[in-house]
């Protein structure tokens, strides 16, 4: 299947980028194990049972199927792997990693800028509605979990007032867990992959075993995508995926559809 989202990650990186990735990888390997309570919180955040509506979106996959780009298991696996590498690793995952640092420093200016970037770089109305709806739902979940908690409630209320995007709401939830950046991104990305595979199973359609094979391929690709996101500076964070934007815009008027994006 041809690359339909954007130019893939280059095989060779400039020395400076290579050093950043090596440093991020070394830091991750040297990081202490995730505390049990933090790990449980991350598993909870990654669960498809989290009541934020992620199951109702395909993020352009349904339109790709309708337009003939995706026909079966191999096409769905290739499409989602490209989406992982070209949109998630370069965009939302990088924004989450940078937001985690900003939460630690209580840098509200930086957090507001990252939130604005996520919302403004959604290339169709339904993709923007998705990040806004899931962001609001996750904020509501955080309020329910933390209640009158004096430690986290001010940050939750502040982010809610910013019209929180989903990546920024996730970064706050992860910050509240106390986990470090790499396990946070691993949990976020696996949750995304699981939702997208379920969308493929319903929309292609595929069997459960085919879905598990796709999920295995995505899981194998996730660690490298996380390392890339952790090493990405502001100037290289991007949300350029023209075919995905076109398909998403077409999906808004698609005659028959299962998903909201």
N, C-alpha and C positions, 0 to 999 in steps of 0.2 A: 504494500500500500504506500502511495507517495506521502511525503511529509505534507501535512495540510494545515498545520498550526503556525509555524514560523521556522526560521533557520535553526537546526539542531545545535546542541552544545558542541563547540569545536573540539577536535581531537587533541589539539595542543593549546596550552595556555601560556601567556607571557610569564616570565620568571616571577614577577611580583605576585601574580594571581596564583601561580603554583605554590609559592611560599605561604600565601595566606591559607590555601587549602591544606597544606601540610601542617601548618600550625594549628588549624582548627581540628584536624584529625588527631594530632598529638594531644591536644588539650582534652578532647573527648575521651581518648584512651586513658588519660591520667586522672579523669574525673572520678570521684568516689561513686560507689553504687547508689542507686536511688533508694531513699528511705522507703520502707514499706507503705507508710501512709501516703507519701507523695506518689508512689507507683500506683496505688489504688485510685487516687484522684485522677491520674492521667488515663488509666484504663476506663474510668467512668466518663471522662471527657471524650474519649475516642469511641465510646459505645454508640451503636446506631439507635439504642433505646433512649438516648438523651433527648428530651422533648424540645428540640429546636427546629424540626422540620426538614432536616437534611435529606431524608428519604424521598422528598417530593421534587427534587431537582436532579436533572441529568447533566447540567452544565454544557449544553450543546450536543451531547451524544445522541439524543433522540432525533435532533435535526440532521445529524450526520448520517444516521441510519435511514431516515426518510429520503435524503438526497443521494443515497447510494454509495457513500464513502465507506460505510461499515456494513458488512454482509454477514459475518460470522465470528467465530471465536478468535481467529488469528487477527482479523481486522480490528476487533474490539480491543484486544491486548495491545496492538501497535498504537491505536489511537490514544488509549489511556496512558501508555508509557510516554508518548510524546507530550501529552498534557501534563504529566508529572514533571518532566524535564524542562518544558518550554514555558509553562505558565505558573505552575505551583512553585518550583524551585527558584525561579527567577523573580517571582512576585510575592504571593501571599506568605510563603514560608520565610522568605528573607525579611518581610515586614514584621512577622511574628518574632523572629530572632532579634531584630533591632528594637522592637517594642519591649521585649523582656528586659533588656539592658536599661531602657528608659524607665520602666516601672521600678527597677531596683534603685535608680537614682532620683525617682519621683520627678522626672523631667516632663512636666505637662505640656510644654511647648513642643517638644519632640514627639510626644504621643499624639497630640492634636494634628501635627503635620503628617505623621504616618497614617492616621485615620483618614485624613482628607485625601491623601494619595491613593489609598485603597478605593475609596468611594468614587473619586474622579477618574480613575483609570478603568472602571467597568465600561466595556465598549458597547453594551446594549442596555436597554431599560430593564429587561428581565434579569440580567446578571446583577445590575445595581439593586434591584428590588430583592434579589436573593440575599446579597450580603447584608442589606439593611434588616430584612426580616429575621434572618438567623442571628444577627447581632442583637436585635431587641430581645429575641427569645432567650439567648444565652444570658443577657443581662438580667432578665426576669428570673432565670434559674439561679443565678448568683445571689440575687436578693433573697430568694427563698432559702438558699443554703446558709447564707451568712446572717440573715435577719438583722438584728440590731448590733451586729459585731462592730465594735468601735475601730478595730484595726483595718478592716477592708471596706466597710460600708461607704466612707467618703470617696474612695477611688471608684467604687461601683456607681455611685450617684453622679460623680463627675463625668465618667465615660458615657453614661446614659444621656447626659445633657449634650454630648457631642454627636448624637446620632451614630452610635457605635457601629462600625462595620464588624462582620463576623471575625476576621483575623485579629482585630484589636480586642474584641470581647474574649476571644480564646486566649490571647496573650495574658489578659488580666486573670482569667480563671486559672491558667497555668502558673502565673506568678503567685497566686494565693496558695497553690499546692506546695510551693517551696522547691520544686524540681528545677534542675539546670536546663540550659537551652537544648542540648542535643536530645535527651529523652522527651522533652516537650515536643520538638519537631517530629520525632519518630512517632509519637502518639497521634499528633495532629494529622500527619500524612497517612498513617494507616487507617485512621477514621475516614479520611477523604477517599482512600482507595476502596475501602469496604462499601461505602455508599455508592461509588461509581460502578463497582462490579455488580451490585444489586440492581442498579439502573440498567446495565447491559443485559443481565439475566431477563429482566422484564421486557425490555424494548427490542432486543435483536430478533427473537428471544433466544436464550441459551438455557442449557440444563445446569443444575447445581454443580456437577463435576467440572463442566467447562468454566463456570465462574470461579471455582477453586483453583483451577490451573492459571487463570488470568491473575487472580490475587497472588498466587505464588510468584509469577513473573514481576508483578508490581512490588511485592515485598523484597525481592532480590535487588530491585533498582532503587529502593527508598534510601538506604544508607548513603549512597553516593549523592543523591539529590539533597539530602540533609546537609552533608558536608559542603556542597556547593552553596546552599542557601546561607549557611553560617559564615562563609568566607566572603559573601557578596557585599561590597560597599554600596553606598547610596547611588553613586553614579552609574552602577551597573544593574541596579534593580529595575525591572521593566515589566510591562504588561502588554507586549506587542504580539498578538496572535490574530492576524487579519482574517484567516478563514474561519476561526472559531467565532469571531465577532459577526461575520456575515451569516453564518449558520444560526447563531443565536438570534439575530434580527429576523431571519426568516421564520424561526420557530415561533416568534410572537404572533404570527398570522397562520401558523400551520393548521390545516383543516382538522386533523384528529391528533390528539396527543395525550400522553399519560402524565407528563411531568410539567412543572412550572418553568423550567428553563432547559 
